[in-house]
């Protein structure tokens, strides 16, 4: 156990202690209402994320006539925060009240998105502003997401974590399904900039819901006595992941998957508009097929992991996700568009199974005092690959064409199942 764990109350523990003391709560005295309000706030916030993920690049492509390389700058800016803030985020979340951080991040995202319709009304909207907005939203996402992953184990019993993680993944899948469709339809009906104004409202709604949760106590100055500095705390989380035979493999596989994911974020909207000649509403619908795959993966995982074994489930999910990306490069106009839908759904479904199994393993096998830093380390490495994938895909598409870039992206994705099958995970039936 690290030094700070012996003498301080974390924000998550403070929330746990301030919940319903009747003993009827889900975990540690927290009433079930706290979990459901938290789940609702996270789901509403995620819906906003998905609308933004479609509407922002569509504004660039349709309104500002941006190239694939231009779109890669927006995508890269949205995820580069994981490289810049990913590691310190784990320490910040551990030191500060989780609820306060997440409310603040919702307000930052709402303000950033609201600046887009304002700039459009003034006639000064350009690509640099979209990049800056994506950067601000990305920084807010880092702190919000690390807080989310750290907070859940404090209000849910260990034996319920797989089910609750599946519920969260199912909710993410539902927003993945609804968000892109809503974003595409909004862009087509009211325009991209007006869609951003409506999107900002979702973050405000999330902030209001989070504000209704029990107030977490701030760590007192005395709690910091004897606590290692931020650099040493970051190193502790990094060493735990790097030396763990399963966590390290899962993090490497997730890094390969997210490299592909970053490339798809850049290439998909441009490919659908420029190659398949799809209108914004159809773009949203096709990108929403990822939500169908995610929802299927989230629903199957609680049954698949116990029956087939969480180890085989993890490996096969990586194989399915990688194979599905090859279908995207074969898509064309007309009926061939279905290849994009099937490939997108298969990739997302495989990724969700990987995410649920790996996340639950991390939450149950990591000491509580290290969880926020271990989560931040994994996210730093894996999500840090998203902007790299986005920029590489944009550069390759500009040099060799969109279809070739998609094919090369699929080839790169083979690293994900390869790293799992080459390690101890292949020989383990049950990780959980």
Order of alpha helices (4+ residues) and beta strands (2+ residues): alpha-alpha-alpha-alpha-alpha-alpha-alpha-alpha-alpha-alpha-alpha-alpha-alpha-alpha-alpha-alpha
